[in-house]
C-alpha cells in the first residue's frame, strides 16, 4: 500500500474526514442553531475554530444532526474582509457572501440590491434577506474572527442593535468565532457594548482534546495514510505536542515523514515549526501569567486568576494532581523565557522574591548556603568561579580556610539536583561553574 502523509497543519481543515472528535461541541452547536439560537464560539489562536465552522456547515454533518439543507443556509464570512469597511460596505459584503453560499447550494435567489452600486442601507439589507425568508430559508451568518470586526470604528450600538433586531424579527441567527468572549473584546467604538446584540449568544468554548481523542487523531491519520504508528511513537508524540490539534498534526506529520526514526531530528523539526506559535502565545500573556508559567508548577497555587486564564488559553491542562503544561515542548520553551525578577539558566530558576530555587518548576529542598552558591553560579553560567570567591561569598567575615566545608555544600547541592548534577562542574584546582545549556551524557 502506498504511503500518503495525511497530517495537515498549514491551514483550516476542509475535508470532514480529517476533522477529529469535538463531537460534543458539534452536537451542542448544531442543536442550538436548529432552535434558532445564536452562538459564540470561543478559543485561543490555532485551536481549530475555523475548521470547526467548516465542519458543522458541511451538509452531511448538518443533516446528521437534523438540519435539512433545504431549510438552513450557512453563510461563512471572514470578518477580516469587512474590518475596514463602513456599514454600507459591510452590508454589501454580507450579501455577497450569502449569494456565494446560495450559488454553491445551487439556489437562484436574486439579490437585485447587489446590482445597484449605490450604498446599501440597513433597510435594503433587510429587504434582501427577506427574499431568503420568503423561500423558507433560515440563514446562519458564520462570522469568523469576529474580533477583526470589533476593531472597526464605524460600528456603533446602532449597527449591532440592527443585527439584533433582525434576529428577533426573522429566522436568522449568528455564529461568531473569536479568541475571547464577545463582551471582553476591544471595540474601536466602545459604545457598541451598550447594544443588546451581545446578550443573544450561547457560548461554546473549544479546549484541548482529551487524551483519548488526541491518541485517536494520531493513530487514525497514520493508518489512513498507510503507515501505522507504534504505541511508543504515539506516546512520545503526545508527550511532545500535547493534546492540541495543531501541534498534534505537526508532530504526526514529521513522525510520518521520518518513518518513526531519528527522535532527535523529529524533536528538532517539531520545535522549529512550533516555535513561532509559542512566541506569539507568550507575547500575548500578562506579566502575572508569564511569571506563573516560568515558575510552574510550584506557582500553581499563587494566582488563581492567572491559572484560569492560562487554562482557557490552552497553555496548561488540569490533571488529577493539579495543573501541568499542555506539552513537554511548551514546558521547555516557557521555562527558558526571560522574566523580570527571575534568574534562569537551563532547568533552574531562582525566584528572588521568595528566595526559592526551582528545578523544572519544582522547588528544590536545599539549605541557605546551597541556595546562595547556586545563585552565584547561575548569575554567570559557563564562567568558572574560584573556590576562594565562593567561600568569601558564602561565609564572608567568618571565612575559614577549610576546603571541606565548600565541598560539603557542593555535595549536598548535587544530591538535590539529581540527574542535573552534571551541570555543576568542578574545574580541578580552580573552582566551579554552572552549565545551563544542553548536557551530553556519557
C-alpha positions as CSV (number, residue, x, y, z in Angstrom):
1,X,0.0,0.0,0.0
2,X,1.3,3.4,-1.0
3,X,2.0,5.7,1.9
4,X,0.5,9.2,1.9
5,X,1.1,11.7,4.7
6,X,-2.3,13.0,5.6
7,X,-1.3,15.1,8.6
8,X,-2.1,18.7,7.8
9,X,-1.1,21.8,9.7
10,X,-0.9,24.7,7.2
11,X,-4.5,26.0,7.4
12,X,-8.0,25.1,8.4
13,X,-9.3,21.6,7.7
14,X,-11.9,21.5,5.0
15,X,-12.2,17.7,4.4
16,X,-14.7,16.4,7.0
17,X,-12.9,13.0,7.1
18,X,-9.8,14.7,8.5
19,X,-11.7,16.5,11.3
20,X,-11.4,14.6,14.6
21,X,-13.5,14.5,17.7
22,X,-15.2,17.6,19.1
23,X,-18.4,15.6,18.8
24,X,-19.9,17.0,22.0
25,X,-19.3,20.6,20.8
26,X,-20.6,19.8,17.3
27,X,-23.8,18.3,18.6
28,X,-24.3,21.2,21.0
29,X,-23.6,23.8,18.3
30,X,-26.0,22.3,15.7
31,X,-28.7,21.7,18.3
32,X,-28.6,25.4,19.3
33,X,-28.7,26.5,15.6
34,X,-31.6,24.2,15.0
35,X,-33.5,26.0,17.7
36,X,-32.8,29.4,16.2
37,X,-30.1,30.3,18.8
38,X,-27.1,32.4,18.1
39,X,-23.8,31.0,19.2
40,X,-20.4,32.4,20.3
41,X,-17.5,30.0,19.7
42,X,-14.5,30.9,21.8
43,X,-11.0,29.5,21.7
44,X,-7.4,30.6,21.5
45,X,-5.5,31.1,18.3
46,X,-5.0,27.9,16.2
47,X,-7.2,25.7,18.4
48,X,-9.4,24.9,15.3
49,X,-12.2,27.4,15.3
50,X,-12.3,27.9,11.5
51,X,-12.0,24.1,11.0
52,X,-15.0,23.7,13.3
53,X,-17.1,26.2,11.4
54,X,-16.3,24.5,8.1
55,X,-17.1,21.1,9.6
56,X,-20.5,22.0,11.0
57,X,-21.6,23.7,7.8
58,X,-20.9,20.6,5.8
59,X,-24.3,19.5,4.5
60,X,-23.8,15.9,5.5
61,X,-22.7,16.8,9.1
62,X,-25.6,19.3,9.5
63,X,-28.1,16.7,8.2
64,X,-26.8,14.1,10.7
65,X,-28.0,16.5,13.4
66,X,-31.4,17.1,11.8
67,X,-30.6,20.4,10.0
68,X,-32.0,20.0,6.4
69,X,-30.2,21.6,3.5
70,X,-33.5,22.9,2.2
71,X,-34.1,24.8,5.4
72,X,-30.8,26.2,6.7
73,X,-28.4,28.3,4.7
74,X,-24.9,28.5,6.3
75,X,-23.0,31.6,5.2
76,X,-19.3,31.7,6.0
77,X,-17.9,35.2,6.5
78,X,-14.3,36.0,7.1
79,X,-14.5,39.2,9.2
80,X,-11.1,40.2,8.0
81,X,-12.6,41.1,4.7
82,X,-15.1,43.5,6.4
83,X,-12.8,45.1,9.0
84,X,-12.1,48.3,7.1
85,X,-15.5,48.9,5.6
86,X,-18.3,51.3,6.6
87,X,-21.7,50.0,7.4
88,X,-22.9,50.1,3.8
89,X,-19.8,48.2,2.7
90,X,-20.4,45.6,5.4
91,X,-24.0,45.0,4.4
92,X,-22.8,44.6,0.8
93,X,-20.1,42.1,1.9
94,X,-22.6,40.1,3.9
95,X,-25.0,39.8,0.9
96,X,-22.2,38.9,-1.4
97,X,-21.1,36.0,0.9
98,X,-24.8,34.9,1.1
99,X,-25.1,34.9,-2.6
100,X,-21.9,32.8,-2.9
101,X,-23.4,30.3,-0.4
102,X,-26.6,30.1,-2.5
103,X,-24.6,29.5,-5.7
104,X,-22.7,26.7,-4.0
105,X,-26.0,25.2,-3.0
106,X,-27.5,25.5,-6.5
107,X,-30.0,28.1,-5.4
108,X,-31.0,31.1,-7.6
109,X,-32.5,33.8,-5.4
110,X,-31.5,37.1,-7.0
111,X,-30.2,39.9,-4.8
112,X,-31.1,42.9,-7.0
113,X,-29.6,45.1,-4.4
114,X,-26.1,43.9,-5.3
115,X,-26.6,45.0,-8.9
116,X,-27.0,48.6,-7.8
117,X,-23.7,50.2,-6.9
118,X,-25.2,52.7,-4.6
119,X,-24.6,52.3,-0.8
120,X,-26.7,49.5,0.8
121,X,-28.7,50.8,3.8
122,X,-29.8,48.7,6.7
123,X,-33.3,48.7,5.2
124,X,-32.1,47.5,1.8
125,X,-30.1,44.7,3.6
126,X,-33.2,43.7,5.5
127,X,-35.3,43.6,2.3
128,X,-32.6,41.4,0.5
129,X,-32.6,38.9,3.4
130,X,-36.4,38.9,3.1
131,X,-36.1,37.0,-0.2
132,X,-34.4,34.2,1.7
133,X,-37.1,34.2,4.4
134,X,-39.8,34.1,1.7
135,X,-38.2,30.8,0.4
136,X,-38.5,29.4,4.0
137,X,-34.7,29.5,4.4
138,X,-33.1,30.2,7.7
139,X,-29.8,31.9,7.2
140,X,-27.0,31.4,9.7
141,X,-24.3,34.0,9.4
142,X,-20.9,32.4,10.4
143,X,-18.8,35.4,11.5
144,X,-15.2,34.1,11.7
145,X,-12.6,36.1,13.6
146,X,-15.2,38.4,14.9
147,X,-12.6,40.5,16.8
148,X,-11.5,41.9,13.5
149,X,-15.0,43.3,13.0
150,X,-14.9,44.7,16.6
151,X,-11.9,46.9,15.7
152,X,-14.0,48.8,13.1
153,X,-14.7,52.4,14.5
154,X,-17.7,52.7,12.1
155,X,-19.7,50.1,14.0
156,X,-21.5,51.5,17.0
157,X,-24.5,50.4,19.0
158,X,-26.9,51.2,16.2
159,X,-25.2,48.7,13.9
160,X,-25.2,45.9,16.4
161,X,-28.7,46.7,17.6
162,X,-29.9,46.4,14.0
163,X,-28.4,42.9,13.7
164,X,-30.2,42.0,17.0
165,X,-33.5,43.3,15.6
166,X,-33.2,41.1,12.5
167,X,-32.6,38.0,14.6
168,X,-35.6,38.9,16.8
169,X,-37.9,39.5,13.8
170,X,-36.8,36.8,11.4
171,X,-35.5,33.2,11.4
172,X,-31.9,34.5,11.3
173,X,-29.1,33.5,13.7
174,X,-25.4,34.4,14.1
175,X,-22.5,32.1,14.8
176,X,-19.4,34.1,15.8
177,X,-15.8,32.7,16.3
178,X,-13.4,34.7,18.4
179,X,-10.5,34.3,20.9
180,X,-12.3,36.0,23.7
181,X,-15.9,36.3,24.8
182,X,-17.7,39.0,22.8
183,X,-18.1,41.3,25.7
184,X,-14.4,41.1,26.5
185,X,-13.2,42.1,23.1
186,X,-11.7,45.5,22.5
187,X,-14.1,47.6,20.4
188,X,-12.9,50.7,18.5
189,X,-16.3,52.2,19.3
190,X,-16.6,51.4,23.0
191,X,-20.3,52.4,23.0
192,X,-21.0,49.3,20.8
193,X,-21.1,47.3,24.0
194,X,-24.3,49.0,25.1
195,X,-26.2,47.1,22.3
196,X,-28.4,44.2,23.3
197,X,-26.9,42.3,20.4
198,X,-24.3,40.8,22.7
199,X,-26.9,39.2,25.0
200,X,-28.4,36.8,22.5
201,X,-25.5,34.3,22.3
202,X,-25.0,30.9,23.8
203,X,-21.3,30.2,24.4
204,X,-19.2,27.2,23.3
205,X,-15.6,27.1,24.3
206,X,-13.1,25.0,22.3
207,X,-10.5,23.4,24.7
208,X,-7.6,21.0,24.3
209,X,-8.6,17.5,23.1
210,X,-9.0,14.7,25.6
211,X,-6.0,12.2,25.8
212,X,-8.2,9.6,24.1
213,X,-9.2,11.9,21.3
214,X,-5.6,13.0,20.8
215,X,-4.4,9.4,20.6
216,X,-7.2,8.6,18.1
217,X,-6.1,11.5,15.8
218,X,-2.5,10.3,15.6
219,X,-3.4,6.6,15.2
220,X,-6.2,7.1,12.7
221,X,-4.5,9.6,10.3
222,X,-1.3,7.5,10.2
223,X,-3.3,4.3,9.4
224,X,-5.3,6.1,6.7
225,X,-2.0,7.1,5.2
226,X,-0.9,3.5,5.0
227,X,1.5,3.6,7.9
228,X,0.7,2.5,11.5
229,X,2.4,4.4,14.3
230,X,3.6,2.2,17.2
231,X,2.2,2.9,20.7
232,X,5.7,4.0,21.7
233,X,5.7,6.6,18.9
234,X,2.2,7.8,19.8
235,X,3.1,8.2,23.5
236,X,6.2,10.2,22.5
237,X,4.2,12.4,20.2
238,X,1.6,13.1,22.8
239,X,4.2,14.0,25.4
240,X,6.0,16.4,23.0
241,X,3.0,18.0,21.4
242,X,0.3,17.7,24.0
243,X,-3.5,17.3,23.1
244,X,-3.5,20.5,21.0
245,X,-4.8,19.8,17.4
246,X,-2.4,21.9,15.5
247,X,0.7,20.6,17.3
248,X,-0.5,17.0,17.1
249,X,-0.8,17.5,13.3
250,X,2.7,18.9,13.2
251,X,4.2,16.1,15.3
252,X,2.4,13.5,13.3
253,X,3.5,15.0,10.0
254,X,7.2,14.8,10.9
255,X,7.0,11.4,12.5
256,X,5.3,10.0,9.4
257,X,7.9,11.7,7.2
258,X,10.8,10.3,9.2
259,X,9.3,6.8,9.3
260,X,9.3,7.0,13.1
261,X,13.1,7.1,13.1
262,X,15.5,9.7,14.4
263,X,13.8,11.0,17.5
264,X,16.3,13.9,17.8
265,X,15.5,15.1,14.2
266,X,11.8,14.8,14.9
267,X,12.1,17.0,18.0
268,X,14.2,19.5,16.1
269,X,11.7,19.8,13.2
270,X,8.7,20.0,15.6
271,X,10.4,22.6,17.7
272,X,11.2,24.7,14.6
273,X,7.6,24.6,13.4
274,X,6.0,25.2,16.8
275,X,8.4,28.0,18.0
276,X,6.7,30.9,16.2
277,X,3.3,29.8,17.8
278,X,4.9,29.5,21.2
279,X,6.4,33.0,20.8
280,X,3.1,34.5,19.8
281,X,1.3,33.0,22.7
282,X,4.0,34.2,25.1
283,X,3.8,37.8,23.8
284,X,0.1,38.0,24.5
285,X,0.4,37.0,28.2
286,X,0.3,39.3,31.1
287,X,3.3,39.7,33.5
288,X,1.4,37.6,36.0
289,X,0.8,34.8,33.5
290,X,4.4,34.8,32.4
291,X,5.6,34.6,36.0
292,X,3.2,31.7,36.7
293,X,4.3,29.7,33.6
294,X,8.0,30.3,34.2
295,X,7.8,29.1,37.8
296,X,5.2,26.4,37.1
297,X,4.1,24.1,38.7
298,X,5.5,25.5,42.0
299,X,3.4,28.6,41.4
300,X,0.1,27.0,40.7
301,X,-1.4,27.9,44.0
302,X,-0.3,31.6,43.9
303,X,-2.6,33.3,41.4
304,X,-5.9,31.7,40.7
305,X,-6.9,34.3,38.0
306,X,-3.7,33.7,36.1
307,X,-4.2,29.9,36.2
308,X,-7.8,30.2,35.0
309,X,-6.7,32.4,32.1
310,X,-3.8,30.1,31.1
311,X,-6.2,27.1,31.2
312,X,-8.6,29.0,28.9
313,X,-5.7,29.8,26.6
314,X,-5.0,26.1,26.4
315,X,-1.4,26.5,27.7
316,X,-1.9,24.4,30.9
317,X,-4.2,21.5,31.5
318,X,-5.8,20.3,34.7
319,X,-4.9,16.8,35.8
320,X,-5.8,14.9,39.0
321,X,-2.7,16.0,40.8
322,X,-3.1,19.6,39.7
323,X,-2.2,21.7,36.6
324,X,0.5,20.8,34.1
325,X,2.0,22.4,31.0
326,X,0.0,21.2,28.0
327,X,3.1,19.7,26.4
328,X,6.8,19.0,27.1
329,X,7.9,21.2,24.2
330,X,6.0,24.2,25.6
331,X,7.3,23.5,29.1
332,X,10.9,23.7,27.8
333,X,10.0,26.9,25.9
334,X,8.2,28.6,28.9
335,X,11.0,27.8,31.4
336,X,13.6,29.3,29.1
337,X,11.9,32.7,28.6
338,X,13.4,35.7,30.5
339,X,11.0,37.0,33.2
340,X,11.6,40.1,35.3
341,X,12.7,39.1,38.9
342,X,13.6,35.6,37.9
343,X,17.2,34.4,37.4
344,X,17.2,31.5,34.9
345,X,19.7,29.1,33.4
346,X,18.9,25.7,31.9
347,X,16.3,24.0,34.1
348,X,17.0,26.2,37.1
349,X,15.0,29.3,38.0
350,X,15.9,31.5,41.1
351,X,12.9,33.3,42.4
352,X,14.4,36.3,44.2
353,X,11.1,37.4,45.7
354,X,10.6,34.2,47.7
355,X,14.3,33.2,47.8
356,X,13.4,29.9,46.3
357,X,15.3,27.7,43.7
358,X,13.2,25.8,41.2
359,X,14.2,22.8,39.1
360,X,11.9,22.5,36.2
361,X,9.3,24.3,38.2
362,X,9.6,22.2,41.3
363,X,11.0,23.7,44.5
364,X,14.5,22.4,45.4
365,X,14.9,21.4,49.1
366,X,18.3,23.0,49.7
367,X,19.9,24.9,52.6
368,X,20.6,28.6,52.6
369,X,24.3,28.0,51.7
370,X,23.3,25.8,48.8
371,X,20.8,28.4,47.6
372,X,23.4,31.1,47.8
373,X,26.0,29.1,46.0
374,X,23.6,28.1,43.2
375,X,22.6,31.7,42.8
376,X,26.2,32.9,42.4
377,X,27.0,30.3,39.7
378,X,23.7,30.8,37.8
379,X,24.4,34.6,37.6
380,X,27.4,33.8,35.4
381,X,26.7,30.5,33.6
382,X,29.7,29.0,31.9
383,X,32.2,31.1,33.9
384,X,34.5,29.5,36.5
385,X,34.1,31.0,40.0
386,X,37.1,30.2,42.1
387,X,36.9,28.3,45.4
388,X,38.1,31.4,47.3
389,X,35.5,33.7,45.8
390,X,32.7,31.2,46.6
391,X,33.9,30.7,50.2
392,X,34.1,34.5,50.7
393,X,30.6,35.0,49.2
394,X,29.1,32.3,51.4
395,X,30.8,33.0,54.7
396,X,32.2,36.5,54.4
397,X,34.0,37.6,57.6
398,X,33.7,34.1,59.0
399,X,35.9,32.8,56.2
400,X,37.9,29.8,57.3
401,X,40.4,28.1,55.1
402,X,38.6,24.8,55.1
403,X,38.0,23.3,51.6
404,X,35.9,20.5,53.0
405,X,33.2,22.9,54.0
406,X,32.7,24.1,50.4
407,X,32.9,20.6,49.2
408,X,30.1,19.6,51.6
409,X,27.9,22.3,50.3
410,X,28.6,21.3,46.7
411,X,27.9,17.6,47.5
412,X,24.5,18.4,49.1
413,X,23.6,20.7,46.2
414,X,24.5,18.0,43.6
415,X,22.4,15.5,45.5
416,X,19.4,17.9,45.3
417,X,19.9,18.4,41.6
418,X,19.7,14.7,40.9
419,X,20.0,14.0,37.1
420,X,21.1,17.6,36.6
421,X,24.0,17.4,38.9
422,X,26.4,17.2,36.0
423,X,25.6,20.9,35.3
424,X,27.5,21.8,38.4
425,X,31.0,21.2,37.1
426,X,34.3,21.1,39.1
427,X,37.3,22.7,37.4
428,X,40.0,20.9,39.4
429,X,42.2,23.1,41.5
430,X,40.4,26.3,40.4
431,X,36.7,26.3,41.3
432,X,33.2,25.5,39.9
433,X,31.0,26.6,37.0
434,X,27.3,26.1,36.0
435,X,26.4,24.8,32.6
436,X,23.0,26.0,31.6
437,X,22.9,24.6,28.1
438,X,22.2,21.0,26.9
439,X,24.4,18.4,28.6
440,X,25.6,15.5,26.6
441,X,25.5,12.5,28.9
442,X,28.3,9.8,28.6
